[in-house]
């Protein structure tokens, strides 16, 4: 049983210019007090070609954590476009929120992000050099993908468990890179290929638009 359960994530300031910060309001429930911190990360998947293009936008420690419902706003810098392959800046990618306890990741929430120009002429004829001041990002907040992993909480003699529960997914990711690639469009997860328009993919709906609601 997980000691910490995310109950809601709201994507704030969305859509927005590519160069603006990401902002998430995260609500989670802790069933018992934790003296050790929870580590939260936001990861931007720069390219499906390799995890060397992934960017950890920010990492924060939250704790000690009291029992009950907790809420905070996690704001991170935008992705550094100079670290993204030019051919992967426009179009659909993925942003992932993770949480770990004692260096054990136990949950991750992935969202599609569609980067495009709002100017019709620029969309039809994209310039060779990216015009950041006209590039917008839109997080598809109503269709998150959630992966829960069982870990050793070691609070009352818990035993480590290696199995993975994928909410709304069809198979277990073997690594962060595999999951990033599948979130980018591999059909085994039911996501649309990155070459297609950014319409809402077929998946389990966990909540209202711009929010995520989970059950323990």
C-alpha positions in Angstrom: 0.0 0.0 0.0 1.3 3.4 -0.9 1.8 5.9 2.0 1.5 8.9 -0.4 -1.3 9.3 -3.0 -1.6 12.1 -5.5 -5.2 13.2 -5.4 -5.1 16.2 -7.9 -2.8 18.0 -10.3 -3.8 21.2 -11.9 -1.8 22.6 -14.8 -1.6 26.4 -14.3 -1.0 29.1 -16.9 -1.8 26.8 -19.8 -1.4 27.3 -22.8 1.5 29.7 -22.7 4.5 30.9 -24.5 7.3 28.3 -24.8 9.6 30.5 -22.9 7.4 30.8 -19.8 7.7 28.7 -16.7 5.8 25.5 -16.1 3.5 25.6 -13.1 1.6 22.7 -11.4 -0.6 22.8 -8.3 -0.1 19.3 -6.7 -2.4 17.9 -4.0 -1.5 14.7 -2.3 -2.6 12.7 0.7 -0.2 11.1 3.2 -1.7 8.5 5.4 1.0 8.7 8.1 3.6 11.3 9.0 6.9 11.1 7.1 10.1 12.4 8.7 12.1 12.0 5.4 11.5 14.3 2.5 9.7 13.5 -0.7 11.6 14.4 -3.9 9.6 15.8 -6.7 11.0 16.3 -10.3 9.7 17.7 -13.6 11.3 16.1 -16.6 10.9 17.4 -20.2 11.4 14.8 -22.9 13.5 16.5 -25.6 13.5 13.8 -28.2 12.3 10.2 -28.8 15.8 9.4 -30.1 17.5 9.2 -26.7 17.2 10.1 -23.1 20.3 12.3 -23.4 18.0 15.0 -24.6 15.7 14.8 -21.5 15.9 17.8 -19.2 15.3 17.8 -15.5 13.7 21.2 -15.3 13.7 21.3 -11.5 13.9 19.0 -8.4 12.6 19.9 -5.0 12.5 18.3 -1.6 9.3 18.5 0.4 9.2 17.5 4.0 8.8 16.5 6.7 5.4 15.6 5.6 2.5 15.6 8.1 -0.4 13.1 7.8 -3.4 14.4 5.9 -3.9 16.4 2.7 -1.0 18.6 1.5 -0.9 21.0 -1.4 1.9 23.0 -3.1 2.7 24.8 -6.4 5.6 23.4 -8.3 7.0 26.0 -10.7 9.9 25.2 -13.0 11.9 27.0 -15.7 10.9 26.2 -19.3 12.9 23.7 -21.3 16.1 25.0 -22.8 15.5 24.9 -26.6 19.2 24.9 -27.3 19.4 21.4 -25.8 16.6 20.0 -28.0 17.3 18.7 -31.5 15.9 21.3 -34.0 13.6 18.8 -35.6 12.0 18.0 -32.2 11.2 21.5 -30.9 7.9 21.8 -32.9 5.2 19.2 -32.5 4.3 16.8 -29.7 6.5 15.8 -26.8 6.0 14.8 -23.1 6.5 16.3 -19.7 6.7 14.0 -16.7 6.2 14.7 -13.0 7.8 12.2 -10.6 7.9 11.7 -6.9 10.4 9.6 -4.9 10.9 8.5 -1.3 14.4 7.6 -0.1 15.6 7.5 -3.8 12.8 5.2 -4.8 10.4 6.5 -7.4 6.8 5.5 -6.6 4.7 7.6 -9.0 5.0 9.4 -12.3 2.4 11.4 -14.2 3.0 12.1 -17.9 1.4 14.7 -20.1 1.6 15.4 -23.8 2.9 18.9 -24.7 2.1 20.3 -28.1 4.5 23.1 -29.3 3.3 25.1 -32.2 3.0 28.6 -33.6 -0.4 30.2 -33.2 0.2 32.3 -36.4 -1.3 30.3 -39.3 1.3 31.4 -41.8 4.1 30.2 -39.4 2.3 26.9 -38.9 2.1 26.3 -42.6 5.6 27.5 -43.3 7.7 27.2 -40.2 10.9 29.3 -40.3 14.2 27.4 -40.2 15.2 29.3 -37.1 12.8 28.9 -34.2 11.0 32.1 -33.3 10.6 31.7 -29.5 8.6 34.9 -29.1 5.9 33.3 -31.2 6.1 29.7 -30.1 3.4 28.4 -27.7 3.2 25.2 -25.6 -0.1 23.5 -24.7 -0.2 20.7 -22.1 -3.0 18.3 -22.8 -4.0 18.4 -19.2 -7.2 16.3 -19.4 -5.4 13.1 -20.5 -2.6 12.3 -18.1 -0.9 8.9 -17.9 -0.1 7.6 -14.5 2.4 5.0 -13.4 2.5 3.8 -9.8 5.4 1.7 -8.5 5.4 -0.2 -5.3 8.4 0.6 -3.1 9.8 -0.2 0.3 8.5 2.5 2.6 10.1 0.8 5.6 7.8 2.5 8.1 6.4 -0.7 9.6 8.6 -3.4 8.3 7.4 -3.1 4.7 8.9 -5.6 2.3 10.1 -4.3 -1.1 7.8 -5.1 -4.0 9.0 -5.0 -7.6 5.8 -5.1 -9.5 4.5 -2.0 -11.3 0.9 -0.8 -11.5 0.2 1.1 -14.7 -3.0 3.1 -14.5 -4.6 3.3 -18.0 -1.6 1.6 -19.6 -1.2 -1.8 -21.3 2.2 -2.9 -20.3 5.0 -2.1 -17.8 7.8 0.3 -18.8 11.3 -1.2 -18.4 13.0 2.1 -18.0 12.5 5.8 -18.1 13.7 5.9 -21.7 11.2 3.2 -22.8 8.4 5.0 -21.2 9.4 8.3 -22.7 9.5 6.7 -26.2 6.1 5.1 -25.6 4.6 8.4 -24.4 6.0 9.9 -27.5 3.7 7.7 -29.7 4.3 4.0 -29.6 1.0 2.2 -30.3 1.3 -0.2 -27.4 0.2 2.5 -25.0 -2.6 3.8 -27.2 -1.0 7.2 -27.9 -1.1 8.9 -31.2 2.2 9.2 -33.2 4.0 12.5 -32.8 3.6 13.1 -36.6 -0.2 13.4 -36.1 -2.1 16.5 -34.9 -2.3 17.0 -31.2 -5.8 15.8 -30.5 -6.8 14.2 -27.3 -5.4 10.6 -27.2 -7.5 7.7 -26.2 -6.9 6.9 -22.6 -8.4 6.7 -19.2 -9.7 10.1 -18.1 -8.6 10.8 -14.5 -10.4 14.0 -13.9 -11.7 17.3 -15.2 -9.8 19.3 -17.8 -6.6 20.9 -16.4 -6.7 18.5 -13.4 -5.9 15.0 -12.4 -7.9 13.0 -9.8 -6.6 9.6 -8.5 -7.8 7.1 -6.1 -5.6 5.1 -3.8 
